[in-house]
Amino acid sequence: MLEPDGRAALTEQLRPPSGFQLAHAVATTFSLDLTTALSVPLAFAAHRVHESRDPIAILDAVRRAADKIDVFAQAGQIFEPRTPSDLFALLEPMIHPASAPRPTMLFHPKVWILEYADGDARSYRLLCASRNLTNDRSWDLVVRLDGFAGDEPAEQSTPLAAFVRALPEMSVQKLPDHRAARIDELAAAVARVEWERPSDVRSMQFHPFGVPEITAKPLRELFEGTRHGIISPFLSDEGIRRILPQRSESVIILALREQLDRLDSATLERVEALILDDAANDDAETEGGQAEAELATTPRAESLVGLHAKAYVVDRQSGAHLFVGSANATEAAFGGNVEMLVEFEGPYTKLGVLALLGEASPLRALTIPFEPVGSAEVSEDELADHKLEQALRVLAARRYFAQVEAGEGASAETGYFMRLSAEGPLSIPEGMSARVTLLTRPANTAMVPGVSVVFERLALTDITPFIVIRVTDPRGTTASTVVTALLEGDVPGRQDAVIARQLEDRAAFLKLLALLLALEGGDRLFNFDSAGGFGVEWTEDSSGIFETLVRAIGVEHGGLADLRRIIQHVKAAETRRPEGAPPVLPDGFDELWESVWSAYSTLSAAR
């Protein structure tokens, strides 16, 4: 447990067990980076492109996975990407900005609940972490548990199932009925899951906080003990007082330097303070096997910088208790924020305070003692930053509506406009200003809607529910976030047009065709190297196309219907290509495709 040399990338933890495929995934995160979110579906790709950086392989993986994933993130904490990408359109169905039920509090859990399928068989996985879905490279923690659903409810899983079931109500926008129903079905399955306990763990419990439907255990009872260890980057005096019983004989806290400096003298008298040694910010790739609760990082070639992990260790007469999850040692974390902790009970030698934070522990070697100043003031800039973030979250928590309409003589290039409106009052603090834009057209800004605003002359691929809000404070500092509008009057086939726009040449089209028609759960017809290059079964001269299409007909492959829509957009784009530019579609493809589609339609009707 908590071995610093045990590293795990998120994509590795999401990857299905051998023989299984993703059936459904529900994720929660405080902050979300859309570029990082694009990498997640690669973990679920049915073909061998997990490590590919090729945009066509990524495009197909996102397309396949987006309908099976729901990601809830704090409204106001979905970051505006530095570089816009057409591929963000494929994330639209799975991203749900959320707010905590209690006003002014935060939606802060970092949980993944995954269901995998192999025929009728089902397997379940839980990841409970301190990591957000961003490219942050801090020291973090993740718990991974696997299990199978039984026939009867599992008492241990009841709080976890209630947490999953409550998520749709926290979404700013109402979820589509089929997604809300699917989450409810997942919650019902989770309620029956018996989770495999890590070695040396005698019992395990789930502790959601901030969910009205769930009665949290009193903190004094939860953290009762004689010796305590706390790993939490953010702290407050009131938060520590809530956690620590008066009779605790020893308290070790690992936190950020500036947070320890702000504690008052009464708190500091009780604790032994540690900070992460600068030498722990490594830049070397470290190999290590997975543990059930281990320090986790992003791709292993990247270095770890700073502390973001959250854990609580309590020694009692009956044994040691380790809590891992999202909650910082603050008043807000246990006073209204939506959070999640997983509790493990086991022997002192494995889970106790000294085993994890004592002088001889591996984690202690990465820290140094620290003598806090105490009662340090919060800087004016930090207070202003907090005020700016609060203003952004308030605006992001409104419901936005985008009405799509086609202008006269509408064309795919500039024939559409969007009318953006919002529900509820417009609240912008005095001295601040706010602008809104489309994620696809970042240079075209308008006032944040109190009354509706219109974005004109939009291409089909410019239409998007992703709206960017930017707020500027009196210092001239700007913060931005992405929100999701309810898109009304969306144009059928819009995402197919986005896909078609990525196909700049024949090689890209052939690769997408191969990916679309790869047989899920079969022998994986196509392989690509890490650079996205073709394997031996495909070449750019289109050899193998006929055999592949015919095989897809024989198995009633759904990819043919997807391919048909994309081909229509590709053909339309061909008419706009510069004179003399080589065509995207291979020579003779039209005739072949018409024959294939006719055979597929006839066979489908017969079935």
Sequence and secondary structure as in RCSB ss.txt:
>XXXX:A:sequence
MLEPDGRAALTEQLRPPSGFQLAHAVATTFSLDLTTALSVPLAFAAHRVHESRDPIAILDAVRRAADKIDVFAQA
GQIFEPRTPSDLFALLEPMIHPASAPRPTMLFHPKVWILEYADGDARSYRLLCASRNLTNDRSWDLVVRLDGFAG
DEPAEQSTPLAAFVRALPEMSVQKLPDHRAARIDELAAAVARVEWERPSDVRSMQFHPFGVPEITAKPLRELFEG
TRHGIISPFLSDEGIRRILPQRSESVIILALREQLDRLDSATLERVEALILDDAANDDAETEGGQAEAELATTPR
AESLVGLHAKAYVVDRQSGAHLFVGSANATEAAFGGNVEMLVEFEGPYTKLGVLALLGEASPLRALTIPFEPVGS
AEVSEDELADHKLEQALRVLAARRYFAQVEAGEGASAETGYFMRLSAEGPLSIPEGMSARVTLLTRPANTAMVPG
VSVVFERLALTDITPFIVIRVTDPRGTTASTVVTALLEGDVPGRQDAVIARQLEDRAAFLKLLALLLALEGGDRL
FNFDSAGGFGVEWTEDSSGIFETLVRAIGVEHGGLADLRRIIQHVKAAETRRPEGAPPVLPDGFDELWESVWSAY
STLSAAR
>XXXX:A:secstr
   TT    HHHHHS  TT EEEEEEEEESSEEHHHHHHGGGGG SSB TT   HHHHHHHHHHHGGGEEEEEET
T EE  SS  GGGGGGGGGEEEE  SSTT  B   EEEEEEEETTEEEEEEEEES  BS   SBEEEEEEEEEE 
SS  GGGHHHHHHHHHHHHHBSS   HHHHHHHHHHHHHHTTEEE   TT  EEEEEEES TTS    HHHHT S
SEEEEE SSB HHHHHHHS TT SEEEEE  HHHHHTS HHHHTT EEEEE GGGS  S       SEEEE SST
TS   SB   EEEEEETTEEEEEEES  BSTTTTTT BEEEEEEEE HHHHSHHHHHSTTSTTGGGEEE     S
    HHHHHHHHHHHHHHHHHTS EEEEEEE TT  TTT EEEEEEESS     TT EEEEEETTEEEEEEE  S
S EEEEEE GGG  SEEEEEEE TTS EEEEEEE EEES  TTHHHHHHHHT  SHHHHHHHHHHHT  TTTT  
 BB TT  B TT  TT TTHHHHHHHHHHTT THHHHHHHHHHHHHHHHTTS TT   SS TTHHHHHHHHHHHH
HHHHHH 
